[in-house]
Amino acid sequence: MTYLFLLLVFCLILGLIGVASHPSPLFGAGALVFSALAGCGVLVSLGESFIGLILLLIYLGGMLVVFAYSVALAADPYPETWVEYSVLLSGLGYVMLVLFLGLGVLELNIELGVENGGLFNLRSDISGVVLLFSQGGPILFLLGWGLLLALFVVLELVRGYGLGSLRVP
């Protein structure tokens, strides 16, 4: 189980480096989906299965929209690939930064763990569901309204002079 956890954390860090180092939105969105999958796997391996599942569904839905916008708005007919010199150089720089920060964390001897407080055994991922359905309704409605407004703002910005994707035949 420890090897699986370490593999998922490694994939998460690798995906985040891919997002940060690649200038093309096509490859960046793919790396973001990869890191979201690895992050949800880390949550599931820590015992937070409900939160991992919810984040997986929300992130993959959001990443599908981001990927669609990235493909629609990408102006590069030939985007830079992973083996371009500039992408490899920035990726190597981010790897060195992660290694430097990782060695700093090891020097501080920070350990991640979960401790039980005696007989009190409450799953933290399930206790948030009660608040979501009891008091979170108006906030979820407000967030949905904000996302709908953001969608129309992005469509209006993309429309531009040539009417973009909203052309009338």
Buried (B, 14 or more C-beta within 10 A) or exposed (E): EEEEBEBBBEBBBBBBBBBBBBEBBBBBBBBBBBBBBBBBBBBBBBEBBBBBBBBBEEBBEBBEEBBEBBEEEEEEEEBBEEEBEEBEEBBEEBBEEBEEEEEEEEEEEEEEEEEEEEEEEEEEBEEBBEEEEEEBEEEEEEEEEEEEEEEEEEEEEBEEEEEBEEEEE
